[in-house]
Amino acid sequence: MANDLGDALEAICAAEPGYGKAVAYSDGPVTEVFASRRIRRLLRDKGISFQTLLGWVVIDAVADKLKITAISSDTDERTALLAAVDEVNNMALVRPQVMRRALQLGDSYLWAWPELDDKGNPVPGSVRISWHDARNMRVLYDEDQPGVPRLAIQRWAVTTDEGKRVRVDLIYPDRIDHFISKGTRASKPSDFQPYSEEGMDSTEENPYGFPVFHFHGTGLPGEYGTPEHASFYGCQDKLIKLTSVHMAGLDFHGIPQRVALEDGTGNAAADASNLDEDEFAVSPDGQRTDTVHGGDATSKLSSEPGSVWFLKNVKQFLQLEPAPPGVFLDPRQAYLREGAVASKTPLHLFDRSGQLPSGESLKTANEPLDTKSDSRKTSFDGTWRAFYRFVLKLLGQADAPVSIAWAPIESTDETTKLGHAKQKQELGVPVDQSLTEVGYKSTDVERWMQDGEGGLPARVELLQGLGAAVRDLSTAVASGILDKATVDAVITKLIGDVSDAGAA
């Protein structure tokens, strides 16, 4: 037991830096690196940060394509049981976040356990599902059988009468061992002692099997995931560097760097008290001054209205202009393109202000992202099916099959989706199945089917024709052939005709 606790603590602590870095590059702040100590000290002392993090762009590009549309089993009864558990646990919102967190950190966990009453007895037909952050939970796998969980550790902070403590649970396929730290230290097995409370022993029986399910993007058994935006870390560092230096350089516009050229006959201009103060002249302790050595001399020149400056032996004044914005913005575009390639994220997702690709161009631009997203879907699909099979087991339906329906990865418009559904139907695929497979919600399809399967293909064909008509009319407006008011009236009439035909 001590060896298991030590292994689990070591594993969860060793993973913390990687998870912390993943959060920093998605939520911030990222530690900035500057070659100039003066600029670093100036920005640090003033609490200035110009960070714009793009990690979530990379993460959400994949997360937005992973949508589960239906979960079913082999009988209506079992499907209804799953639907009831989903509704009680609000899984329509939990599922997307489980996958989103797995993409952000590399790993994410779900725990399923019977709902217990006040006496600790399972409530028939009820299952409690909880999500756990990878920073507070970790599964350890059997070294001889990769993919077979050996145990899981859950760690969290609690407040007791003695002060703050750390609780740890070791979850096995047949039991759960409870521990609590003796004091504030909580990194070694010797820092912990068995924990029990009223109605619960330090070792709790587990007759259900391993209740923790590990979501990660690799799909390989026994492995841990990699943050989706890890390949974007280097690009993000470059962008932060460019932005920080550019923003710092903008101060020259308000308080420019100036130079006074002597005529060679005197040395009055070298006197620091004759010069105006410069924003970037800072002492080693970070205090603002007009000399790099921290002297007390101040400028004798006044910028009050109507004042006159008299300078001896000064031949000419020059002002050093800051670098033009293109020096920073041009490399920024190059680094964004580099990051887009490295992370397989379309460039137009980073900048939506320009011309967005459409049609085949959009399909080509999204192809690397779609391929990557499909791989993540395949990895998550197996874990979701195993998870819901375990839920059915807790409900007394052991060894029941589970099917997961996903929305299409490739983005398509409504006309294209309906066309795909019609092609499937012509090949003999049932109407409701074809519509579900192209991404429509099963609840919507079920409602449509209540009018009778015979009328649905005709309605699909009408809607497909309407989509083509609307597209053509929009083109006519853009080219100036028709005005918008006329087109609006035509579309209203078309929609009315389709609605009447559907009702008929």
Protein Blocks (a to p, Z undefined) as FASTA:
>chain_A
ZZmmmmmmmmmmmmmmmmmmmmmmmnopaddddfblklmmmmmmnopafbdcfklmmmmm
mmmmmccfbdcdfbfklmmmmmmmmmmnommmmmmmmmmmmmmnopacddddddddfkop
acehiacdddddfklgccdddfklghiafbdcdddddddfkbccdddddddfkbccdddd
fblbdcbfklpccdddehiafbdcdfkbpfbdcddfkopghiacddfklmmmmmmmmmmm
mmmmmmmmmmmmmmccdddddehlacklmpmklpccdfklccfkopacfbfnopabdcfb
dcbehiacddehiabdcddddddfklmmmmmmmmmmmmmmmnopafklmpmkbccdehjl
lmmmmmmmmmmmmmmmmmmmmmmmmmmmmmmmmnopghiacddddddfbacdfklmmmmm
mmmmmnopafklmmmmnopafklmmmmmmnopklmmmmmmmmmmmmmmmmmmmmmmmnom
acfklmmmmmmmmmmmmmmmmmZZ
